[in-house]
């Protein structure tokens, strides 16, 4: 099934962040493939009906099996900043034109991910902190962002 995917999203890492990304991708009508080294995460992806590979996104051969040559986008959201840097490096080397979105736990890692080739870097902890602060300090702004579909809840 994976070899038939085209213009899909590769999601490397299927923890909390990867599961949320996959849910949004599927809800948008796009196809995705999950790559994860954790057998439990692979089982959850399979139970969800997603195309999934038990493999390591830091490995060029695994990204090739996930269809990186035909993919539209790659999300590096493993549970380790170091892995996300290596996933990004491998993906960028394999596809200079690929859009890469990566997860970072710290501002220092965010900069490294950009240097490694990520087009966009998301820091979930910082984003969550800003969202909570906005809801506490500026509830009207938070409500407006929620209505506009931009805010998090």
Secondary structure in CASP SS format (residue, H / E / C, confidence):
PFRMAT SS
TARGET T0000
AUTHOR 0000-0000-0000
METHOD secondary structure of the structure
MODEL  1
X C 1.00
X H 1.00
X H 1.00
X H 1.00
X C 1.00
X C 1.00
X C 1.00
X C 1.00
X E 1.00
X E 1.00
X E 1.00
X E 1.00
X C 1.00
X C 1.00
X C 1.00
X H 1.00
X H 1.00
X H 1.00
X H 1.00
X H 1.00
X H 1.00
X H 1.00
X H 1.00
X H 1.00
X H 1.00
X H 1.00
X H 1.00
X C 1.00
X C 1.00
X C 1.00
X C 1.00
X E 1.00
X E 1.00
X E 1.00
X E 1.00
X E 1.00
X C 1.00
X C 1.00
X H 1.00
X H 1.00
X H 1.00
X H 1.00
X H 1.00
X H 1.00
X H 1.00
X H 1.00
X H 1.00
X C 1.00
X C 1.00
X C 1.00
X E 1.00
X E 1.00
X E 1.00
X E 1.00
X C 1.00
X C 1.00
X C 1.00
X C 1.00
X C 1.00
X H 1.00
X H 1.00
X H 1.00
X H 1.00
X H 1.00
X H 1.00
X C 1.00
X C 1.00
X C 1.00
X C 1.00
X C 1.00
X C 1.00
X C 1.00
X E 1.00
X E 1.00
X E 1.00
X E 1.00
X C 1.00
X C 1.00
X C 1.00
X C 1.00
X H 1.00
X H 1.00
X H 1.00
X H 1.00
X H 1.00
X H 1.00
X H 1.00
X H 1.00
X H 1.00
X H 1.00
X H 1.00
X H 1.00
X H 1.00
X H 1.00
X C 1.00
X C 1.00
X C 1.00
X C 1.00
X E 1.00
X E 1.00
X E 1.00
X E 1.00
X E 1.00
X C 1.00
X C 1.00
X C 1.00
X H 1.00
X H 1.00
X H 1.00
X H 1.00
X H 1.00
X H 1.00
X H 1.00
X H 1.00
X H 1.00
X H 1.00
X C 1.00
X C 1.00
X C 1.00
X E 1.00
X E 1.00
X E 1.00
X C 1.00
X H 1.00
X H 1.00
X H 1.00
X H 1.00
X H 1.00
X H 1.00
X H 1.00
X H 1.00
X H 1.00
X H 1.00
X H 1.00
X H 1.00
X H 1.00
X H 1.00
X C 1.00
X H 1.00
X H 1.00
X H 1.00
X H 1.00
X H 1.00
X H 1.00
X H 1.00
X H 1.00
X H 1.00
X C 1.00
X C 1.00
X C 1.00
X C 1.00
X C 1.00
X C 1.00
END
